């Protein structure tokens, strides 16, 4: 099932990203010493009182100023956020009076009909806050909620209001044996063309205008006795709203589809190559633990020689370093080239995503791995791995019990993951490794 979406909007420098980090409890980027792993985020999973939701931060989006008034840019930002979100958090600066841009965003949000929480950030004195925020009542969005995102003051009360406005969770009625496939990627990369080719009929509109598809469209179908649900994710809704924001916000429309999928077809434009937006979209799918196939579309438009595929494959691995495990297919959705092989690969990666390994097998191999490459030492102390066990699938998740988790260097953890992939495959699926302490005395 898909998680509700909560969007944070507001003009620059009101503390949107600070609030985003406060709610999600982390930094906006994951950084690891491996090419392609650093990914700036517009989104993160969040949870409060047992309710999970995806939080969208509009603060990190850069707008190209091509003579367009700032007020027009902010209006488009608010419009797109409110279209996609179930709840909108509108952040203003409590230390100053409302600005014309604040008023413009407020009017746009007021017309949306969506639940909007007006949040006054940067409050320093909560005892004298009422008179300080009086002017914001004119927005017609209810009484401002005073907070200090930097210090976390009153953010709990804000989150109480957020979850009270979230929609009820819709339980999906699909058979558990059905494989749900999301086709995701940037606008105009060929998602709808691929869907139509897989289905063998014109199910969705195909156009070279980014955003022709209005919403995520679910289509059940059968292939060689197996049942699937194909999800074509939406692009921008109307041409008047495309402009600069198409690239930045296409990721938002993929979130719900990814959450309720078993497998992801991540489309990459062979002409454009891997873009920053591709990294954002693929990064969300990886974080969600989904089976992934990288599908390079428009391969018919590329001038090729005997080295072209190898060069492109190398480029993809460099740009998407966090998806080294994902298989790659080079297709043309327009001509149908290799499209007939996609579902076989989907079946394979879904199976890999559900793979289980016995504890006995894991620990037998663990002794071999440790013998070939002994764990490192730190200040005279050596990491000791007591045993491994698998605790989950989708994605495969393993717990390593050790004498001291702090001794597990990321490079040795990477070594263990590589060994697991070498022996068990796990092609097309992320795997999760959890490190826990097990004392010798307790053994």
N, C-alpha and C positions, 0 to 999 in steps of 0.2 A: 504494500500500500504506500501511497505517497505521503510525505510529510507536509503539513501546512507551511506556507511561506509568510514570513514577516519581513517587511522592508523598512529600512531606516532612510528617511529622506530629510532634506534641509539644505540650506545654502552652505557654502564653504566655511570652515573654521568655527562651527558651532559645537563640535565634539562628537560628530557621528561615529568616526572610527574608534574613538576612545570608548564610547558606549558599546559599539560592536565587540571590541576586545573584552570589555568588562563582562558582557553577557555570555560570550562564548568561552571565556576563561583562557584565552591564548593569544598569541601573536597572529598577525594577518598573513604571515608567510611561513612555510616550512622550509628550513634550510638544512641541507645535508651535503656532505662532501662527495657529490656525484653529479655529473653533468645532467641537466634537465630536471633535477629534483626541486629546485627553488621555484615555487609557483605562488605568485601574488593571488590573493583571494578576494573575490567579491562576496563570498558566501561561506558559511560554516554551519554545521549542525549545532543546535543548542537544545537544552532541556531544562525544564523547571517544573517541580512537583510532579514528575513522572510524565509530563507532556513534552514530546519532541517536536521540534520545528526547524526549518531551514531559515537562517537569518541572512538577509541580503544587505550589504553595506554599499550604498551608492557614493560614499565619500571618496573612494579611490578612483573614480572614473574621471578621465581627463577629456575635456571638450575642446575640439579644434575651433578656435575663434576665427571665423572667416567673415567678420563683419556683422555677425549675428549678435543681437543684444543679449546680455547676460540673463535678463529676465526671461527671454524666450527659451534659452537653454535650460534654465531651471524648471520652466513649465513642462518641457518635454521630458525631463528627468522624472518629475513627479508623476506625469501621466503614465509613463511606462511602468514605473514601480507600482502604481496603484492598480494597473491592469493585472499584474501578475500576483500581487500579494493578497493574502487573506486578511492581514492586519497591517496597517501602516503606522510606523512611529515617526512623527513629524517633530524634529528637534529644532529648537530655537535657543538663542543666547539670552539667559536670564539677566545678564549684566547690562544689556542695552535695550532700548525701545524697539518695537517691531520695525522692520525695514520694508521698503516696497517689495523686495523679492520674497520676504516672508509672507507678505499679504498675497502675492501672486500665487505662491505655492498653496497657501491655505484655501484660496478660492477654487483652485484646481481640485484639491483633495475633497473639498466640501461637496463638489458636484459628483464625485465618484460613487457615493453610496456605500463605500467600504468603511469598516471600522477604523477610525483614525484616533490615535492617542497623541495629544499635544504635549510635548515634553520640554520643559524649560531647564536647560543644562547650565552648569557653572554656578549653581547656587552656593553662596558662601555662608549665609546666615539663615537657617531654616526657621528661626523664630520671627524674622521680619520679612518673610518671603511674600506674604499675601499682597501687600501694597505694591511690591516690586513687580508683580506680574499682572497687575490690573489691566494694563493696556492690551494684553493678549486675549482677553475675553472677547474682544471685538471680532476675532476670527470666526466665532460661531462654532468652534470645535470642542466646546466644553471647557471646564476649568483646567488650566495648565498643571501638569504634574511636575513638581520641582524635584530635581535630582542633582547629584554631583557625580558624573561618570568617573572622574579621576579618583575619587575617594570611595565610590560605591554607595554613597548615601541615597537611600530611598529607591534604589534600583530593584529591590525585592518587591516593593509595592507596585512598581511599574510592571514587573513580570507577572505578578498576580493578575493585573488587568489584561496583559497580553493573552495569557492562556484562557481567561474567561471569555475573550472575544474570538478565540479560534473556533473554526467549524468542527462539527462532530466528525469523527473518523468514519469514512466509508469503507466497510469491509468488502473486498472484491469477491466475486462469486465464481471466478475461474477455477476449473479443476486443477488440483496441485500438480498433475502430470503435464499440464500445458506449459510450454516454454515461451516466456514473454521476452520479446526482442525489441529493444529500442534502437531506432536509427537516429543518431545524434551527430551534430556537427554545426559548422557555421552556416549562415544563410547562403543560398545559391551554390552549395557544394554538391547538390544532386540527391538529397535525401528522398524527395518525392519520386524522382525518376527510379531510384533503386527500389522503393516500395512497390511501385507499379510493375516493375520488371519481375520482382519476386512473386507477386500475386498473379501476374499474367493478365492484368486488366487495369484500366484507368480508374483507380480508386480515389486518388487525390489529384488535385490540380497541379500541373507542372508548368512553371513559368520561369523566365530568366530574371524576373523581378524578385529581389530578396524579400522573403516574408509572405509569399502567396498563401502558404498554409496557415490557417488561422489558429487552430488548436491542435493538441496532440490527438491523433486519430487512431483508435484501436480497431484492428481488423483481424478476426479469427480466420485461420485457414489450415489446410491439411497438406502434408507432403510426405509421401511414402509411408503412410500409416501413422505419422506423428502429428500431433496437434500443436499449433503455435498461435500466439497473439502478436501481431506486428504493430508497433507503435511508431508512427511518423510524428516527430516533434515539430512544434510550430516555429515559424520565424516571426518577423514583425507583422503587425496586424493590418496596417494601412500604409500606403505609399507615402502619405503626408508625414508619417512618423518615422520614416527610415533614417535618412540622412546620417549624421555622425554616430548615432547610438545603435545602429544595427549590430555592429561587431561586439560592442560592450555588453549588450543585453541578450544576445542569443543564448548565452549560457544559462540565464535565468529560466528560459523556457524548456530547458532540458532536465532541470532538477527533478521535477515530479516524475517524469518518464523513467529516469534512471532509477529512482527509488523503488519503483514497482516492477523492475525488470529482472530477468535472470541472466540475460546476455545483452551486451552492448555492441552494436556495429558503429564504430567511430569513424566517420567519413572524413577523409583528408583530400583536398583538391590537389591533383597532380600538377596543375599549372602553378598554383600559388605556393605549394609546399606547406610545411608545418608553420602555423602562425602562433602568436602568443595566445590568441583566443582558443585555438585548438588545445593548447596546453591546459588552459583553465577548464575546458569542458571535459577533456580526458582525465584530468586530475580529480574531478568530482566523482567520475565513474570508478576510478581506482580506489579512492577513499571509501566509496560505498561497498567495496569488496566484490564487485560484479565481474563475471566472465567477460573478456573484452577481445574483439577482433578489430585490428586496424585495417580499414578498407580504403585504399587509394583509388579514388574515382577519376574519371576523365583521362584514363590512361591512353585512350585513342588519340588524344591531342598532343601527345609527347613524341618528339623525334627520338627514335630509339636506335641503339646499337647493342652489341653483346654485353656491354658494361653498365647499361642504363639502370636496370633493376638493382644491381649491387650498389651503385652509387646512391640511388634513392633510398634503399634500405638502410645504408649507413647514415644518411642524413636524418632519417626518422629516428634511429636509435640515439643519435647525438642530441636531437631536439627533445625527444620524449624518453629521457634516460630512466624515468621511473616506470616505464612500461617495457622494459627489456624482455619480459616474458610473453608479451602479446604477439600472436602470429599476425602476419601481414598478407593481404591479398591485393592484387593490382587488377582493377576491373574497369569496364565502361558500362555504366548503367544505361547509357543511350543505345549502345549496340548490343548489349547483353553479354559482352565478353567476360567469361569466368563467373558470371552471376550464379550460374547453376551449381557452383561448388560452395557457395557461401553457407547454405544450411547444414551441409555435412560438417563444416568447420565449427559452426555454432553448436551442433550436437556434441562435438568433441570437447570444446572449452567448457560447456555447461557440465559435462561429466567430470572434467578435471576440477571444476569449482566445487564439486560435491565429493571428491575423493577422500576416503578414510584409510588410515594406515594403523596397523595394530601397534600397541605399546611395545610388545616384544620385538617386532621388526625394527622399530625406531631405536630402541636402546642397543640392539645388536649392532646396528650401523653407527650409532653414536660412538661406541668404543673404537671403531675403525677410524672415524673422522678425527677423534681426539688423538689417536695414535699417529695419524699422518700429519697432523698440524696441532701440536699441544697448545692449550689456552695460554694467553699472555700473562705476565706477572706485572704487578703495580706496587712499587715500593716494597718489594720482597714478598708480596702476597700473590698467590696464583689462583686464578679462577678454577673452581672445581664444579663440573656439571654432574649432578647426582643422577638425574634421569629426565626423559621427555615423555610427554603424553599428548595426544591430540584431543582437544576439547570441543571442537566444532567444525562445521563446514559452511560453505557459502559466505566467506571464503574459508579454506582450510586454516584452522587456528591451532597453534601448538604452544604448550607451556613447557619451558625449560626451568627445572628446579636447580638452583646453584647455591654455592656457599655465600656469595655476596654479589648481588645484582650490579653494584657499582663497578665491579671488576670486568663486566661484560662490555668490552670495547665495541663500537659500532662496526669496525672492520671484521672482528671475529664473528659477530652476529651475521654480517653479510656472508662470511665464509660458510656458516652453518646453513643459511638459506640456500646458497648456491649448491651445497652438497645435497640438500633435500630435493632441489629441482633436478639435480643430476640423476638421482636414484628413482624418484617418483614422478617426474615430469612436471606436473602442475602448470602445463602450458596454457596460456591464456587466462590464468587466474592469479590474483594477488594471494599471498599467504601472510598470515599474521603470526609473529613470534612474541610471546609474552615471557618475561623473565621474572621468576619469583624466588624468594629465598627459602632454603631448607637447611636448617642447622644440623650439624653432625650429632649434637647431643640428642636431638629429637628423633634421629634415625635409630 
